[in-house]
Amino acid sequence: MFKILIKTVSYIIILMPIIVEAQQVTAPKFGKGLLNISGVDSTWSMNLSARFQYLTSTTWHEENDSYGGPESNSLIRRSRFNFKGFAYHPNLTYKIELALSNRDISGGSNYTSDAPRIILDAIVNWKFNDNWSIQFGQGKLPGNLERLISSSKLALVDRSLLNSEFTIDRDYGLQLNHQFIINNKIIVRENFAISQGDGRNVSKNTGGHQYTGRLDILPFGNFTNNSEYEGDDLNREESPKLLVGFSYDYNNNAVKTRSNMGSYMKTDYGLFETDITTLFINSHFKYKGFSFMGEYADRNAEDELAKNSDNSLTGDIVNVGSAISLQAGYVLPSNIAFTGRFTKVHFDKLVTSNNDITQYTFGASKYFKKHNLKIQSDLSLEDSKFSNDKIFYRLQFELNF
């Protein structure tokens, strides 16, 4: 796969002079992409961008009522290329996002045809009406708000424990989007998706299908530059802005421990199937540099315990439970921001003996060119009811072209 990718990039470089001669090419401002290309007849366009995250982390585990020696790690957390534009008509747009870091592409198996999971997004969107659009391909499902916020636009180094345990992330399928306005101000958005239910880059549908719906209400109108999908209030909203959202996901005959995420539930006759539902309630508020985001998640399953044909337990358990995450931050005029987050996760006692986890996180960020060039750090204390507590510190540098 990597040899194919390298060859493809090499061909693009070799053919670039021909492409440049045949098309209209411009270099955007910093943060707006590496390259803009459009057809001479204006029937298509492409914007190429790239971003990188360099992460260093240190963790201390509690041992005998004290914290032992630290464990340190450094890595390229994310390394991605993004292609977007329109084809034939401005209302027919596309997006392709490729991931190259180890953590992004890991998870390849026979369910992905033994290929690394390089493709994040590969979607086509048709806006067939002023208020309606339809999307086809692989992309983020309309689930929890924290996942819908790009990893390049977070207020802290990474998303919360609620997201890592309950998100439904990406899948392959069809999405229908609609919005309308009440009294010339209140914006209501509706999203509905039908997808395979097995997560991204899966080459065969092994269970049933997944159905997801999301409703967003913006009572005070649009955020500046759609910044409801950004962590900090870098735009320093001049009037209060609020988003209240609800998502409900039903995965019919799901075969993974976390709906379309987690590990496959294997039995002596194949994969164990059960219906899994996930509920999200979230809000986002911004005003004059202050921001607050709250999320609640709840997951249930028709049958939490995977069983073999003789009714014996396999050991695989659906991660049923609930979580809450509350995050608040403030951006100083110097574009230095301070953010605090409280996260609490509760699993059903069947899932794990360590069924109550609480995290306290405090972070600081310096924005040089908003989210396109920034340094972020955070310190977290994780308090576990039935296991050793831990403290971890993270430092991350991000560059978006």
N, C-alpha and C positions, 0 to 999 in steps of 0.2 A: 504493500500500500504506500509506504513512504517513497519507494523507488518511483512509483507511478506519479506521486505528488511532485517529486523533484523534477521528473521529466516534463510534467505539465508546466511547472513554473519556468523551466528552461525554455520550452517552446514559446511561452508568452514573451519572455525577454528577447528571444531571437526575432519574433514576429512583431515586436513593438514598433520598430521603425515603419513597417508597412501599415500597421494600425494607425499610427500617428499621422501618416501621410494621407490616409483615406478618410480620417475622421476629424472632428473638431475636439481638441484636447486642451484642457486648462488645469492648472494647479490651484486648488482651493486655498483659503486661509488656513492657518494652523487650527487643528481641531475639527475641520470640516472635510477631512479625507485626504488621501494622498494624490488622487487623480480623478478628474471628471472627464468623461468621454461621451460624446453625443454624435449620432449619425448626421451626415451632411444634409439629409432630408428631414431631420428632426423626428424620425419615427422610433428612436430608441435612445436610451441614455444609461450610463453606468457610473456610479461613484464607488471608488475603492478606498477602504480605510483599514487601519490596523491598530491594535492596542496590545499593551503588555502590562503585566503586574508582576513585580518582584517582591516576594514575601519572605520574611525571616521571623521565626517564632521560637519562643522558649517556654517550656512547661515545667512546673514544679508539682510533684505528687506528694500528698500527705502520707507520712510513714511514721507510725508510733508517736502520734500526736505532734509531729514536727514535719517540716517539708524537706524532702531529700534533695540531692543534687539535681541541677536542671538538665533537661533534655532539649537540645537545640536542633533546629532544622531550617534550611534555606532552600528555596525552590522558585522556579518560574510558575506562579500560581495560574496565570492565564496568559495565553498567547493566541491571538485570533485575527483572522482576516474577514472583512465584511464587504460584500458586493450588493449594491442596491441601485434601483433605477426604475425606468418604465420601458415597456415594450409595445410598440405599435401605437398606443394611445396613452396619454398621461394618466388615465383612470385605471390602467392595467399595470400595476407595479409588482416588483419582485424583490426578494431579499434572500441572500445566501450568506450564511455565517459558518466559517470553518474554524475548528479548534485544533491546536497543535501541541499544547502542553500535556504532560503525562497524566495529570489528574483529570483533564478534560476528555481524553480519548480512551481512558481505561474502561474496563468492563466488557471488552470483546469476548464473545463466546459463540457456541454453535447457533445461538439464537440471533446473532448478528452476522451469520455466515463466516464466523471466525475472523472478522475484520475489526480494526480499531474504530471507535465511535467518533470519527472526525467531524461529521456533519452535525451542527447544532440546529440551524434553521435552513430550510429550503422551501420557501413559500411564494405563492402567487396570489395577489389580491386584486379583485375587480370591484371598483366602486361604481355600481350600476345605477345609483340614485344619490341624490344629495345626502340622504340620511342612511343609506343602506350600502353594505359591502359584503362580499363573500370571499373567503380565504381558503386555499387548498394547499396541502403539503404538510411538512413537519415544522412545528413551531411551538411556542409556549401556549399551554392551555389557559383559559381565563379562570385561574385559581386564585391563590393568595396574593395580596398586593406586594409583599416583599419579594416574591419571585418575579412578578411582572416588572419591578424596578430592575433595570440592568445592573449587573455586577460592577459596571464601570461608574455607576452613579449612586453608590451607597454612601451613607453618612459614617459608617464604621467600616473596619477592614473587611468584614464579611457578614453574611446574613445570620439570623438568629438560629438557635436550636429548634425553635418551632418550625422554621422553614426546612431545616435538614431532616426533621423527623416526619413532617406531615405534607410537604409540598407534593403537587402532582406534576410539576415541571412541564416537559415537552412530550408531544406524541404526534403521530401521523393521522391526519384526517381532514375534516371539513369544519369551517367556522363561519357563522353568520353574525354580523355585527349591525347594530341599529342604534340611533340616538334621536332624541327629540328634545325640544325646549318648552318649558312651562313659564308663562308670564314673562317671556323675553329674558329670563335670567337663569332659572333652575334647569340644569342640564341632566338628562337621564340617559344612561347608556345601557344597552342590553347586549349580551354576548351569549351565543349558544354554540357548543361544539359537539361533534360526533367523531370519535377517534378509535384507534385499534385497541387501546387499553393496556399496551405492553411497554410503553415508553419509547424513547428515541432510538433510531437506527436498528430497530428489530425488523428482520426480513420476513417474518412469518407470524401471523396472528394466531396465538396459541389458546386464547380464552374466548371471551365474548367481546363486547364492545363497551366503550366508555362514553358517558353522556355528562356534559358539564355546562352549567349555566351560571352567568354572573350578572349582577345588577349594580351599577354605580350611580350614585346621586350626588351632584355637585350643586348644593343649594345657593351658593354665592357666585356661580358662574365658573368659567374656565380659570385654571391656574396659568400664570405666565409661562409661555413656551411649553405647555403640557408638563409642568414641573411637579404635578402630583405623582409622577413616576420618577422622581429624584428624591434623594434622602434629605439633605439640608436645604434651607431656604436661601439659596445663593442669589435669587432674584429680589429678595427682601420685599415681599408682597406688600403693596401699599394699602390694600384692604384685605380683611380676613378671607381666606380660602379654605374650603372644607370638602373632603370627599368621604362618603360613607358607602361601603361596598359589602355585598353579600355574594358568596359563591357556594354552589352545591354540586357535588360530583358523585355520580353513580357508576361504578365499574362492575358490569355484569360478568359473572364467572371469571373474576380476577384470579391470576395465577402467581402474583407476587405479594410479598409480605407488607408492602406499603402501597397498595393499589397498583399503579403502573410503575412504581419504584421499588427498591429493595431487592431481595433475592427471590429466585423462583422456588416455589413449594413443590418439591419432588416427592413422588410416592412410588410404590412398587408397580403401579399400573400406568404411570405417566405423571402429569401435573395435577395437583389439587386445585379445585376451582371453588370459589365462594364469592358472593356478592359483597362489595365493600362500598360504603358511603363516607364521604368527607365533607364537612361543613366548614366554611370560613366566614368570619365576620371581621371587617377591618375598617379603619378610618385613618385619614391623613389631614392634618391641619397646619396651615402656614400663615405667618403674619409678621412682617418687619424683622425678619431674621430668625424668628422662633419657629420651630417645627415640632409637631407631635404625631407619632404614628402608633396605633394600637391594633393588634391582631389577636383573634381567637380562632383556634382550630379544634375540631372534634372528629374522630374517626370511629366507625363501627363496622362490624362484619356479621354476615349471617351465621358463619361458623368460624371462630377464631383459630381453632386447632386443626392443623392438617393431619389427615388420617390415611393409612394404607387400606388395601382392599379388605383386610380382616379387621378393620376398625382400630388397629393399633396406632398410636401417635408417632408421627415422623420426627417431631421436635421442632418443626417449623410452625411459627405462630404469627398471625396477622397483628401488626403493631397498632392495636386499638388503644385509644386514650384521648387525652385532650391537652391543650397547651395555650398559654397566653404570653404575649410579648408586648411590652410597653416601652416606647423609645421617645426621648425628648432631646432637643439640641438647640443651640443658638450660634449664629454666625456673627462674629465681630466685624466692624467696618474694615479691619485689616485682612478679612477673609481667613481668619483663624476661627475654627469652629470647635465647640466642645459638645459632646454627646454622651448621654447615659442611657443604658438599656437594662430592663428587668425581664427575665424570661423564666417561666416555670412550666415544666413538662410533667404530666402525670400519665403513666401507662397503667393499663389493667394489670392486676397482680399476676395474671397468667402469662403475660408477655415477658416480664423480667422481675427479679427480686429487687432490682434497683429501679423501682417504679416512680420515684419522685426525685426530680433533678431541678435545681434552681441555679440560675446564672445571673451574676451582676457584672455589667460591663461599663467601663468608662473609657471614652476615646477622645483623641484630639486630632484635628486635621488642618493642614495648611493648603489652601487652594491658590495656585499660581495663575492658572488659566481655567478657572472653574474645575470641572471634572476631567478636563483634558490633560492637565498636568498638576499632580497633587502628591502629597505625602500624608499617610495616615498611620496612626498607631492606636492600640487599645490594650487595656489590661482587664482581665476577667477573673472572677472567682466563681468556681463551680462547686456548689454544695449538693452532695448526693446523700440520700437518706441511708442507703445500705451499702455504700462503697466509699473508698477514700476520696476526699476532696482534692481539688487541684487548682492551681493558679497558672494562667498562661498569659504571656505578653506577645503582641504581634506588631511588626513594623512593615509597612508596605509602601512601595513607590509605584505610581501608575503614570503611564504615558499613552495618550490617545492621539493618533494622527487623523 
